[in-house]
Amino acid sequence: MDRFDNSPETALKWHSEGNPTALATVVETWGSAPRRVGAQLVIAADGRIEGSVSGGCVEGAVIVEALEAMDEGEARLLEFGVSDEDAFAVGLACGGTIRVLVEPVGSVLPESMLRDLVKARAQREPVVYEVNTETGHRALRRKAYSNRMRMDRSGFEEDGQTFVAVHNPPLRLIIVGAVHIAQALVPMARIAGYDPAIIDPRDAFASGARFPGETILTDWPDEAVAKLGMDTRTAVVLLTHDPKLDDPALESALKAGVFYIGALGSTRTHAKRVARMKEAGFTDEQIAQIHGPIGLDIGAAGPSEIAVAILAQMTAVLRGKA
């Protein structure tokens, strides 16, 4: 799901206010479709809408179908062809075809299921919404579809009738060390969809002037990561070169099961780091999760290129390529 898409939350709110509401979800695309599979539009009976399934190409038709579906209390599976002219109007080179599933809340999508989904999202719990478009069976499933979850890829299964909507928590990046590399990495990570936070108890480094508008914590790293929380959708990047700062966050990350840990330093520095982690009681398997020296070996020179190498390695690990 799009990290900025609050469609389930909006649908639950409007429905809870007594306003008939439907969720429209892109379930399949061909060609140059304007929105990715899983994109959603919320439609209320009073005319309010939020979100998008096509960037404007077919919204009007979807709204009409959704209002009728709410009256009938039935789901609708719609298919639209987006012309080259309409596609060009929303910034695409050519058109395509999209299928949209419309589900009225309550009569089709149970309110209790939607409430559970919203709760899981609020708690940063990865979950999938599964619906069989032939039988109408719906379920929320946890610890399922591991490949889809890793790839953030909603879509139909091979049977052509089981649609799986992935609801992953937004990606987070925790950087320990408000150094020059961090200044380059933070805006790159934001573009890639991460919500970054910088930790550094050194006031000279951790300043709003160096990281305008960003989340900065000046607590000791173990206290700071405890405040932020870490999970399987978190990447941790250690950039201080100082074991007193890096190690407390590193130990917390190893215990939390974050998806990526990278630590700056030479091969020799990393060997010392490994020895300290063994002494702290971590297993070889746990320690092997640490990427050090950090980043893909692309011959990076300078902070900006090192940041590119780090973000590339984070992406490769996230998508199962490293």
N, C-alpha and C positions, 0 to 999 in steps of 0.2 A: 504493500500500500504506500501511497505517497506520504512522506513524513509530515506534510502540512495538511493532510486530508483528515478532517474531523467529522466526516459524514456520519459514522455510527453514533457519535455523541450528539450531533445535531438532531438526527432522526429520533433518538430516544427522548431528547428534551422536548421536541415539538409534539411527539405522540403523548408524552406524559402530561402536557398542557391541555390535552383533550382535542388536539388538532389532528385529524386523519393525515397520515404521513406514509410515504413510500420511499424505498431506496432503489435507485437504478444503478446497476453495476455493469461495467464493460466486462464481458466474459470471453470474448474472442475477437480477434482482428485479423484482417488480411490487407496486404499492401501498406500504404503509408497512412495508417490510422492516426488521428490527432492525439488520442490519449492511450496510455498503456492499459493492458488488461488489469482489472482490479480498481480502476478509477471509478469514482462514484458521484452521483448527483442525488440530492435529497429534495423531494417535492412534497409540499404541504397542500392540503385542500384549500387553504385560504390564499394560495398563489405564491407563497414564499418558496424560493429555491436556494440551494447552496451547493457548490461543487460544480463538476462538469464531467460529461462523458464523451464530448467530442470537440471541445473548444468553441462551440457555437453552431456547428454544422447541422446537428439534428436535435438539439435541445428542445426546440418547440414541439416536435413530433413526440419525443419521449414524454414531455410534460402532459400532453393530451392523453397519451396511452396510460400514463400513471394515474391520472384523475379517473379514467374509466375503470382501471384495475382496482382502485380503491372502492369505487361504487360497487363493483362486482365481488370484491373480496377474493380475487384470484391473481396468481402470478402471471406475468406475460414475458415471453422470450421474443425479442424483436430483432430484426436484421435490417440494417441500413447500408446503402451504398453512398459513399461520399464522393461527389463529382470532383473532377480536377479543378473546376472553378471555385467550388466551396473550399476545397483543400488549400488552394493558393491563398484564399482570404484569411486563413488562420495560420499561414506561414509554412505550408508544406509544398513540396514540388509537385506531388501528384496525389490522386485520391486513393480510396481504399474502401473496405467493407468492415463494419463493426456489428457485433451482436451484443444486445443489452438485455439483461435480466431485470425486470421490474418486480419488486416484492413489497406489497403493502405491509406495514408493520401491524402486528396483532392478528389479522386474519390469515396471513401467510407466514411472515417471519415472526415467531412468537416473541412477545415483549420480554419474557424471562430470558430467552436466549440472547436477545439484543442487549439486555442489561448485563448479562454475564460477559458478553464480548467487551462492552465498554469498561467493565470492572477490570478485566484482564489487561486491556490496553493501558488503563490508569496505573496498574501495578507493574507495568513493563514485563508482562508475561507473554511470551510468544504463543500464539494460538492460530489455528486455521478454522475458517468457516467453510463447511462442506455442504453442498446441496446437490441432490440428484434432480436434474431438470425434467426427467421423465416421471419419476415416482413422487417427487415432492419431498423426499426425506431430507431433513436438515439436521446438522449436528455441529457442535464445537468440539474440536479435537486438539489435544495437547500431546507433545512428543510424537508427532506424526509428520509424514511427508518431509523428512529431514533434508532431502535434496532441494525441494522447493523452498523450504525455510532458509537454507543457506544462500540460495540464489535470489531470494526475494521475488519468486516467480509464481504468480497466480495463474490459473488456467485449467483447462479440461484435462482429465485423465485419459488414458488410452481408450476407455470405453465410450468416450464421446458424450457422456451424459452426467458424469460426476465433475462438478466444478469446485475447485479448491481456491478459496481466497485467503492469501497469506496476510496475517496481521502481526508483523514484527515490530518490536519497539524501535523507536528512532535510534540510529547509531550514535554512540558517544565516543569522544576522544578525551582522555585525561593526559595532559602533558605535565611532567614534573621537570621544572627548569624553564624559567621565562627567558631563555637565551635567544640569540639571533635566529637560530634554526626554527625555533617556535614561532617567531614573528612571521616567517615565511610559511610555515606549515598550517597555522590556524586559518588564514583565508582560503588556502587550497582545500583544507578539510571541509570547510563550510560549503564550498562549491560541490564537493563530493557527497554532501548530505549528512555530515557529522555535526553534532552539537559539542563544541570544544569547551574545555575548562582548563585553566592553567594554574598550577600549584607551585609556589616558590615563597619560602619564608623570608627571602632577602628582598627588602623593600626597594632597593635600588633597581632590581630586575623586574619585580612584580608591580609595575606601575600602570595606571590607566593610560598614561601618555604613550607607553610602548605597545599597549594592547587595547586601543579604544573600543569601548562598548562590549568587551568580552568578560566572561566570568573568570575572576581571579581570586584565588584563595591564598592567604599568607600564613595559614596554619602550618604546623609541622606535617609532612606528607602523610603519615599514617592517620592523623586526625582528619586531614582534608579529604582523603579518599573515603573515610568512614562517613563523612558528611555527604559526599556525592553519591556513594553507593556504586557498586560495580556488578556487572552481570555478563551474560554471554553475548551481549550486543555492545560491549565496551572494548575499546582499544586503549592500551596504556603505553605511553612513550616516555622514556627516561632519558633526560638530556643534560643532567648536571655534572656528570663525571665524579660526583662526590658520593661515596657509599653512605654517608650519614643521611643524605637526602634521598638518594635513589632506593636504597635497600628497604626502608620501611614500606614504601609504596610497592616495590617489587614483591615483597612477601605477601602483602595484602592481595595483589593481583593474582599471584599463583594460587592462593587459597580460594579466590572468588570464581575462578574458571572463566576469565575474560577470554575473548577470541584471539586477541593479539597482544603480545608484549614485545617491545623493542627497546634496546638499551644502547646508547651511544658509547663508543670506546673501541680501542684496538683489540686485536685478538688476545694479546697479553692481559689487557684490562678485563676482558670477558672471562678469561681463565680464572682470574682471581675472584671474579663475581660468582662463578660456578662453585668454586671452593667454599665461599662464604655461604651460599645457599645449601650446599651439602651439610655444612656444619650446623646450619639452622634446622636441619632435619627433612629437607625436601628430597624427593626421589629423583633419580635420573630422568624418569619420564616427565615429571613436572618441570625440571630444569631445562629439558629439551625444548620446551615451549618458548623460551626466551630467544629472541632473534638478536644476536650480537656477534659481530658488529651490526648495527641497525641498518635496515634498508636493502633494496636490491642492488647488486653490484653493477651499476651502470657507469662507473667511472665518474661519479658526481664530484664536482669541484665547487666549493662555496655553499653557503647556507641554503640558498634557494634550490639548487640541484639536489642537495642532500634531502631537503623536504620532499621533493618529487620522488626520490628513491624510497623514502619512508612510506609515503602515501601509496605508492605502487605496491610495495610489499604488504601493507595492510589490506589492500584490495585483493591481492592474490591469495592471502590467507583466508579472508572472508569468503571468497568464492571457490575455495577448495582447490586452488591452483598452486599452492605452496605448502 
